[in-house]
Amino acid sequence: MRKAIIGIALVAILGFFAWGYFGGIERVTAGRIESVLVDKGISQPVAACMGSRMAERLSLNQLRKLENLQARDGESAVPLTMAEFLERLRRVDDPEAIEVVGTSAAICSFTTR
């Protein structure tokens, strides 16, 4: 009985690592990014493209930093001025993450038409 439980646990652990190794985590992350972008008003094809690119190129820590782009108390949901937009970018404090978002938006906007 004990060997069976250990065997099941081992198979479950190996299955989890195989799922992650073959892109399971990346697909879930890309889907979550896509959902957030669609909620913010980006078209579904562009959001899907951006989600895939961002999930491939950014770490989970960098994706969490991008949450600083969200509106804080007293801010509008979408930046109304360039100064407000730049302030939100400064809060991210990760040039690589900002570059990936910008290039993904540009590439996906042109390739999904």
VMD Tcl script that builds the backbone (N, CA, C; Angstrom):
set m [mol new atoms 339]
animate dup $m
set s [atomselect $m all]
$s set {name element resname resid chain x y z} {
  {N N MET 1 A 0.823 -1.197 0.000}
  {CA C MET 1 A 0.000 0.000 0.000}
  {C C MET 1 A 0.869 1.264 0.000}
  {N N ARG 2 A 1.899 1.232 0.816}
  {CA C ARG 2 A 2.775 2.393 0.915}
  {C C ARG 2 A 3.486 2.646 -0.413}
  {N N LYS 3 A 3.920 1.594 -1.100}
  {CA C LYS 3 A 4.584 1.737 -2.392}
  {C C LYS 3 A 3.635 2.321 -3.423}
  {N N ALA 4 A 2.366 1.955 -3.357}
  {CA C ALA 4 A 1.379 2.482 -4.298}
  {C C ALA 4 A 1.192 3.978 -4.104}
  {N N ILE 5 A 1.118 4.434 -2.873}
  {CA C ILE 5 A 0.943 5.869 -2.572}
  {C C ILE 5 A 2.171 6.646 -3.033}
  {N N ILE 6 A 3.353 6.103 -2.769}
  {CA C ILE 6 A 4.579 6.763 -3.200}
  {C C ILE 6 A 4.623 6.818 -4.729}
  {N N GLY 7 A 4.235 5.734 -5.381}
  {CA C GLY 7 A 4.209 5.707 -6.847}
  {C C GLY 7 A 3.250 6.731 -7.428}
  {N N ILE 8 A 2.059 6.844 -6.843}
  {CA C ILE 8 A 1.075 7.829 -7.311}
  {C C ILE 8 A 1.599 9.247 -7.118}
  {N N ALA 9 A 2.202 9.506 -5.961}
  {CA C ALA 9 A 2.757 10.831 -5.693}
  {C C ALA 9 A 3.873 11.155 -6.677}
  {N N LEU 10 A 4.715 10.189 -6.962}
  {CA C LEU 10 A 5.817 10.397 -7.896}
  {C C LEU 10 A 5.296 10.684 -9.300}
  {N N VAL 11 A 4.293 9.952 -9.734}
  {CA C VAL 11 A 3.699 10.181 -11.055}
  {C C VAL 11 A 3.069 11.575 -11.116}
  {N N ALA 12 A 2.392 11.978 -10.050}
  {CA C ALA 12 A 1.769 13.300 -10.016}
  {C C ALA 12 A 2.819 14.402 -10.096}
  {N N ILE 13 A 3.897 14.259 -9.369}
  {CA C ILE 13 A 4.962 15.266 -9.377}
  {C C ILE 13 A 5.626 15.330 -10.747}
  {N N LEU 14 A 5.937 14.177 -11.317}
  {CA C LEU 14 A 6.543 14.155 -12.649}
  {C C LEU 14 A 5.589 14.732 -13.695}
  {N N GLY 15 A 4.306 14.449 -13.566}
  {CA C GLY 15 A 3.312 15.004 -14.484}
  {C C GLY 15 A 3.276 16.522 -14.413}
  {N N PHE 16 A 3.339 17.071 -13.202}
  {CA C PHE 16 A 3.333 18.521 -13.031}
  {C C PHE 16 A 4.554 19.144 -13.696}
  {N N PHE 17 A 5.720 18.555 -13.474}
  {CA C PHE 17 A 6.936 19.101 -14.081}
  {C C PHE 17 A 6.911 18.968 -15.603}
  {N N ALA 18 A 6.393 17.865 -16.111}
  {CA C ALA 18 A 6.279 17.702 -17.562}
  {C C ALA 18 A 5.326 18.725 -18.146}
  {N N TRP 19 A 4.216 18.970 -17.464}
  {CA C TRP 19 A 3.229 19.972 -17.910}
  {C C TRP 19 A 3.897 21.342 -18.004}
  {N N GLY 20 A 4.656 21.718 -16.977}
  {CA C GLY 20 A 5.361 22.999 -16.986}
  {C C GLY 20 A 6.451 23.056 -18.043}
  {N N TYR 21 A 7.188 21.967 -18.195}
  {CA C TYR 21 A 8.281 21.921 -19.163}
  {C C TYR 21 A 7.773 22.067 -20.594}
  {N N PHE 22 A 6.648 21.478 -20.893}
  {CA C PHE 22 A 6.105 21.517 -22.249}
  {C C PHE 22 A 5.164 22.692 -22.493}
  {N N GLY 23 A 5.215 23.718 -21.652}
  {CA C GLY 23 A 4.511 24.961 -21.924}
  {C C GLY 23 A 3.175 25.143 -21.236}
  {N N GLY 24 A 2.817 24.294 -20.324}
  {CA C GLY 24 A 1.525 24.421 -19.653}
  {C C GLY 24 A 1.388 25.718 -18.872}
  {N N ILE 25 A 2.420 26.070 -18.141}
  {CA C ILE 25 A 2.384 27.300 -17.345}
  {C C ILE 25 A 2.320 28.509 -18.259}
  {N N GLU 26 A 3.077 28.481 -19.342}
  {CA C GLU 26 A 3.099 29.604 -20.284}
  {C C GLU 26 A 1.727 29.820 -20.916}
  {N N ARG 27 A 1.034 28.724 -21.254}
  {CA C ARG 27 A -0.300 28.850 -21.860}
  {C C ARG 27 A -1.290 29.471 -20.885}
  {N N VAL 28 A -1.227 29.069 -19.623}
  {CA C VAL 28 A -2.120 29.636 -18.612}
  {C C VAL 28 A -1.821 31.119 -18.438}
  {N N THR 29 A -0.545 31.473 -18.364}
  {CA C THR 29 A -0.149 32.875 -18.210}
  {C C THR 29 A -0.592 33.693 -19.411}
  {N N ALA 30 A -0.399 33.181 -20.618}
  {CA C ALA 30 A -0.808 33.897 -21.826}
  {C C ALA 30 A -2.316 34.127 -21.826}
  {N N GLY 31 A -3.068 33.142 -21.388}
  {CA C GLY 31 A -4.524 33.282 -21.314}
  {C C GLY 31 A -4.954 34.343 -20.323}
  {N N ARG 32 A -4.277 34.417 -19.190}
  {CA C ARG 32 A -4.611 35.435 -18.185}
  {C C ARG 32 A -4.270 36.827 -18.706}
  {N N ILE 33 A -3.120 36.965 -19.362}
  {CA C ILE 33 A -2.746 38.260 -19.936}
  {C C ILE 33 A -3.774 38.668 -20.981}
  {N N GLU 34 A -4.157 37.739 -21.842}
  {CA C GLU 34 A -5.155 38.015 -22.875}
  {C C GLU 34 A -6.463 38.502 -22.254}
  {N N SER 35 A -6.910 37.849 -21.197}
  {CA C SER 35 A -8.164 38.253 -20.539}
  {C C SER 35 A -8.094 39.677 -19.998}
  {N N VAL 36 A -6.974 40.014 -19.375}
  {CA C VAL 36 A -6.815 41.368 -18.825}
  {C C VAL 36 A -6.821 42.399 -19.950}
  {N N LEU 37 A -6.121 42.108 -21.037}
  {CA C LEU 37 A -6.049 43.054 -22.153}
  {C C LEU 37 A -7.424 43.239 -22.808}
  {N N VAL 38 A -8.168 42.167 -22.965}
  {CA C VAL 38 A -9.516 42.277 -23.536}
  {C C VAL 38 A -10.404 43.101 -22.611}
  {N N ASP 39 A -10.285 42.885 -21.302}
  {CA C ASP 39 A -11.058 43.681 -20.326}
  {C C ASP 39 A -10.718 45.163 -20.415}
  {N N LYS 40 A -9.487 45.481 -20.819}
  {CA C LYS 40 A -9.056 46.883 -20.941}
  {C C LYS 40 A -9.415 47.490 -22.295}
  {N N GLY 41 A -10.071 46.690 -23.163}
  {CA C GLY 41 A -10.560 47.240 -24.416}
  {C C GLY 41 A -9.757 46.896 -25.653}
  {N N ILE 42 A -8.745 46.040 -25.524}
  {CA C ILE 42 A -7.958 45.637 -26.681}
  {C C ILE 42 A -8.693 44.497 -27.380}
  {N N SER 43 A -8.694 44.515 -28.708}
  {CA C SER 43 A -9.414 43.482 -29.453}
  {C C SER 43 A -8.844 42.098 -29.138}
  {N N GLN 44 A -9.687 41.090 -29.219}
  {CA C GLN 44 A -9.294 39.735 -28.847}
  {C C GLN 44 A -8.107 39.214 -29.660}
  {N N PRO 45 A -8.067 39.385 -30.984}
  {CA C PRO 45 A -6.898 38.872 -31.719}
  {C C PRO 45 A -5.587 39.538 -31.301}
  {N N VAL 46 A -5.612 40.843 -31.092}
  {CA C VAL 46 A -4.401 41.557 -30.668}
  {C C VAL 46 A -4.026 41.127 -29.245}
  {N N ALA 47 A -5.014 40.995 -28.371}
  {CA C ALA 47 A -4.756 40.575 -26.990}
  {C C ALA 47 A -4.161 39.168 -26.946}
  {N N ALA 48 A -4.658 38.256 -27.790}
  {CA C ALA 48 A -4.117 36.894 -27.828}
  {C C ALA 48 A -2.669 36.902 -28.285}
  {N N CYS 49 A -2.379 37.678 -29.296}
  {CA C CYS 49 A -1.009 37.801 -29.811}
  {C C CYS 49 A -0.091 38.375 -28.732}
  {N N MET 50 A -0.519 39.453 -28.099}
  {CA C MET 50 A 0.294 40.086 -27.060}
  {C C MET 50 A 0.487 39.160 -25.873}
  {N N GLY 51 A -0.563 38.455 -25.481}
  {CA C GLY 51 A -0.463 37.532 -24.351}
  {C C GLY 51 A 0.579 36.462 -24.582}
  {N N SER 52 A 0.589 35.899 -25.783}
  {CA C SER 52 A 1.580 34.865 -26.103}
  {C C SER 52 A 2.992 35.427 -26.071}
  {N N ARG 53 A 3.192 36.582 -26.704}
  {CA C ARG 53 A 4.529 37.183 -26.743}
  {C C ARG 53 A 5.009 37.558 -25.346}
  {N N MET 54 A 4.143 38.154 -24.552}
  {CA C MET 54 A 4.547 38.591 -23.217}
  {C C MET 54 A 4.831 37.400 -22.306}
  {N N ALA 55 A 4.039 36.336 -22.412}
  {CA C ALA 55 A 4.265 35.147 -21.585}
  {C C ALA 55 A 5.591 34.476 -21.936}
  {N N GLU 56 A 5.979 34.518 -23.200}
  {CA C GLU 56 A 7.248 33.926 -23.632}
  {C C GLU 56 A 8.447 34.744 -23.173}
  {N N ARG 57 A 8.321 36.061 -23.169}
  {CA C ARG 57 A 9.479 36.934 -22.999}
  {C C ARG 57 A 9.663 37.513 -21.591}
  {N N LEU 58 A 8.626 37.464 -20.769}
  {CA C LEU 58 A 8.711 38.085 -19.446}
  {C C LEU 58 A 8.608 37.041 -18.342}
  {N N SER 59 A 9.306 37.299 -17.258}
  {CA C SER 59 A 9.205 36.429 -16.090}
  {C C SER 59 A 7.923 36.767 -15.328}
  {N N LEU 60 A 7.555 35.886 -14.418}
  {CA C LEU 60 A 6.374 36.167 -13.601}
  {C C LEU 60 A 6.579 37.423 -12.759}
  {N N ASN 61 A 7.804 37.640 -12.300}
  {CA C ASN 61 A 8.101 38.852 -11.533}
  {C C ASN 61 A 7.892 40.103 -12.382}
  {N N GLN 62 A 8.325 40.063 -13.638}
  {CA C GLN 62 A 8.135 41.215 -14.527}
  {C C GLN 62 A 6.648 41.435 -14.816}
  {N N LEU 63 A 5.903 40.358 -14.985}
  {CA C LEU 63 A 4.459 40.501 -15.214}
  {C C LEU 63 A 3.772 41.126 -14.002}
  {N N ARG 64 A 4.231 40.757 -12.821}
  {CA C ARG 64 A 3.661 41.361 -11.610}
  {C C ARG 64 A 3.979 42.867 -11.548}
  {N N LYS 65 A 5.178 43.246 -11.994}
  {CA C LYS 65 A 5.534 44.667 -12.025}
  {C C LYS 65 A 4.605 45.449 -12.949}
  {N N LEU 66 A 4.163 44.811 -14.024}
  {CA C LEU 66 A 3.265 45.490 -14.962}
  {C C LEU 66 A 1.903 45.801 -14.351}
  {N N GLU 67 A 1.579 45.151 -13.250}
  {CA C GLU 67 A 0.340 45.481 -12.557}
  {C C GLU 67 A 0.358 46.924 -12.043}
  {N N ASN 68 A 1.549 47.522 -11.933}
  {CA C ASN 68 A 1.658 48.920 -11.506}
  {C C ASN 68 A 1.103 49.891 -12.540}
  {N N LEU 69 A 0.809 49.395 -13.742}
  {CA C LEU 69 A 0.182 50.246 -14.755}
  {C C LEU 69 A -1.291 50.484 -14.447}
  {N N GLN 70 A -1.859 49.655 -13.582}
  {CA C GLN 70 A -3.272 49.805 -13.241}
  {C C GLN 70 A -3.512 51.115 -12.496}
  {N N ALA 71 A -4.734 51.586 -12.620}
  {CA C ALA 71 A -5.110 52.842 -11.967}
  {C C ALA 71 A -5.105 52.674 -10.450}
  {N N ARG 72 A -4.627 53.682 -9.774}
  {CA C ARG 72 A -4.677 53.739 -8.313}
  {C C ARG 72 A -5.845 54.631 -7.916}
  {N N ASP 73 A -6.087 54.733 -6.638}
  {CA C ASP 73 A -7.174 55.591 -6.145}
  {C C ASP 73 A -6.999 57.011 -6.669}
  {N N GLY 74 A -8.065 57.555 -7.224}
  {CA C GLY 74 A -8.044 58.912 -7.739}
  {C C GLY 74 A -7.607 59.025 -9.186}
  {N N GLU 75 A -7.172 57.926 -9.809}
  {CA C GLU 75 A -6.757 57.942 -11.214}
  {C C GLU 75 A -7.876 57.366 -12.076}
  {N N SER 76 A -7.936 57.837 -13.304}
  {CA C SER 76 A -8.913 57.277 -14.241}
  {C C SER 76 A -8.432 55.899 -14.696}
  {N N ALA 77 A -9.351 55.077 -15.171}
  {CA C ALA 77 A -9.001 53.718 -15.596}
  {C C ALA 77 A -7.974 53.740 -16.723}
  {N N VAL 78 A -8.116 54.698 -17.618}
  {CA C VAL 78 A -7.174 54.870 -18.726}
  {C C VAL 78 A -6.505 56.227 -18.533}
  {N N PRO 79 A -5.180 56.303 -18.655}
  {CA C PRO 79 A -4.507 57.604 -18.482}
  {C C PRO 79 A -5.077 58.644 -19.444}
  {N N LEU 80 A -5.404 59.813 -18.914}
  {CA C LEU 80 A -6.008 60.870 -19.730}
  {C C LEU 80 A -4.988 61.838 -20.296}
  {N N THR 81 A -3.814 61.873 -19.688}
  {CA C THR 81 A -2.769 62.772 -20.170}
  {C C THR 81 A -1.471 61.995 -20.350}
  {N N MET 82 A -0.565 62.578 -21.123}
  {CA C MET 82 A 0.744 61.944 -21.311}
  {C C MET 82 A 1.493 61.885 -19.982}
  {N N ALA 83 A 1.355 62.910 -19.147}
  {CA C ALA 83 A 2.032 62.921 -17.850}
  {C C ALA 83 A 1.555 61.762 -16.979}
  {N N GLU 84 A 0.259 61.498 -16.972}
  {CA C GLU 84 A -0.280 60.393 -16.183}
  {C C GLU 84 A 0.221 59.047 -16.732}
  {N N PHE 85 A 0.263 58.922 -18.046}
  {CA C PHE 85 A 0.768 57.698 -18.662}
  {C C PHE 85 A 2.233 57.474 -18.298}
  {N N LEU 86 A 3.055 58.515 -18.384}
  {CA C LEU 86 A 4.478 58.388 -18.061}
  {C C LEU 86 A 4.690 58.064 -16.584}
  {N N GLU 87 A 3.844 58.622 -15.724}
  {CA C GLU 87 A 3.941 58.314 -14.296}
  {C C GLU 87 A 3.674 56.833 -14.043}
  {N N ARG 88 A 2.695 56.280 -14.728}
  {CA C ARG 88 A 2.406 54.850 -14.577}
  {C C ARG 88 A 3.565 54.004 -15.092}
  {N N LEU 89 A 4.187 54.408 -16.181}
  {CA C LEU 89 A 5.350 53.676 -16.693}
  {C C LEU 89 A 6.507 53.713 -15.699}
  {N N ARG 90 A 6.710 54.858 -15.050}
  {CA C ARG 90 A 7.781 54.967 -14.047}
  {C C ARG 90 A 7.547 54.012 -12.882}
  {N N ARG 91 A 6.285 53.787 -12.538}
  {CA C ARG 91 A 5.974 52.888 -11.420}
  {C C ARG 91 A 6.379 51.447 -11.730}
  {N N VAL 92 A 6.391 51.087 -12.990}
  {CA C VAL 92 A 6.767 49.720 -13.368}
  {C C VAL 92 A 8.233 49.479 -13.037}
  {N N ASP 93 A 9.095 50.433 -13.323}
  {CA C ASP 93 A 10.517 50.377 -12.986}
  {C C ASP 93 A 11.193 49.120 -13.542}
  {N N ASP 94 A 10.863 48.781 -14.799}
  {CA C ASP 94 A 11.508 47.649 -15.468}
  {C C ASP 94 A 11.533 47.932 -16.965}
  {N N PRO 95 A 12.636 48.494 -17.463}
  {CA C PRO 95 A 12.714 48.864 -18.876}
  {C C PRO 95 A 12.451 47.699 -19.834}
  {N N GLU 96 A 12.929 46.509 -19.493}
  {CA C GLU 96 A 12.716 45.360 -20.375}
  {C C GLU 96 A 11.221 45.028 -20.486}
  {N N ALA 97 A 10.509 45.066 -19.377}
  {CA C ALA 97 A 9.071 44.769 -19.399}
  {C C ALA 97 A 8.331 45.796 -20.244}
  {N N ILE 98 A 8.696 47.062 -20.092}
  {CA C ILE 98 A 8.050 48.116 -20.870}
  {C C ILE 98 A 8.353 47.931 -22.358}
  {N N GLU 99 A 9.591 47.569 -22.674}
  {CA C GLU 99 A 9.966 47.341 -24.077}
  {C C GLU 99 A 9.177 46.180 -24.682}
  {N N VAL 100 A 9.036 45.098 -23.933}
  {CA C VAL 100 A 8.303 43.934 -24.443}
  {C C VAL 100 A 6.836 44.285 -24.680}
  {N N VAL 101 A 6.232 45.032 -23.766}
  {CA C VAL 101 A 4.838 45.439 -23.950}
  {C C VAL 101 A 4.700 46.317 -25.185}
  {N N GLY 102 A 5.594 47.285 -25.336}
  {CA C GLY 102 A 5.527 48.199 -26.474}
  {C C GLY 102 A 5.738 47.508 -27.806}
  {N N THR 103 A 6.756 46.662 -27.873}
  {CA C THR 103 A 7.012 45.969 -29.137}
  {C C THR 103 A 5.911 44.954 -29.444}
  {N N SER 104 A 5.396 44.309 -28.408}
  {CA C SER 104 A 4.303 43.354 -28.626}
  {C C SER 104 A 3.062 44.064 -29.144}
  {N N ALA 105 A 2.757 45.214 -28.574}
  {CA C ALA 105 A 1.588 45.975 -29.031}
  {C C ALA 105 A 1.755 46.389 -30.484}
  {N N ALA 106 A 2.935 46.863 -30.825}
  {CA C ALA 106 A 3.169 47.307 -32.208}
  {C C ALA 106 A 3.113 46.142 -33.183}
  {N N ILE 107 A 3.823 45.080 -32.884}
  {CA C ILE 107 A 3.858 43.927 -33.790}
  {C C ILE 107 A 2.478 43.306 -33.924}
  {N N CYS 108 A 1.801 43.109 -32.819}
  {CA C CYS 108 A 0.498 42.442 -32.855}
  {C C CYS 108 A -0.576 43.302 -33.513}
  {N N SER 109 A -0.461 44.600 -33.382}
  {CA C SER 109 A -1.436 45.486 -34.032}
  {C C SER 109 A -1.364 45.383 -35.548}
  {N N PHE 110 A -0.154 45.206 -36.070}
  {CA C PHE 110 A 0.021 45.131 -37.522}
  {C C PHE 110 A -0.177 43.727 -38.082}
  {N N THR 111 A 0.158 42.703 -37.310}
  {CA C THR 111 A 0.091 41.338 -37.841}
  {C C THR 111 A -1.279 40.708 -37.726}
  {N N THR 112 A -2.177 41.259 -36.920}
  {CA C THR 112 A -3.498 40.639 -36.745}
  {C C THR 112 A -4.573 41.309 -37.575}
  {N N ARG 113 A -4.203 42.158 -38.491}
  {CA C ARG 113 A -5.214 42.836 -39.326}
  {C C ARG 113 A -5.578 42.011 -40.512}
}
mol reanalyze $m
mol bondsrecalc $m
mol representation Tube
mol addrep $m
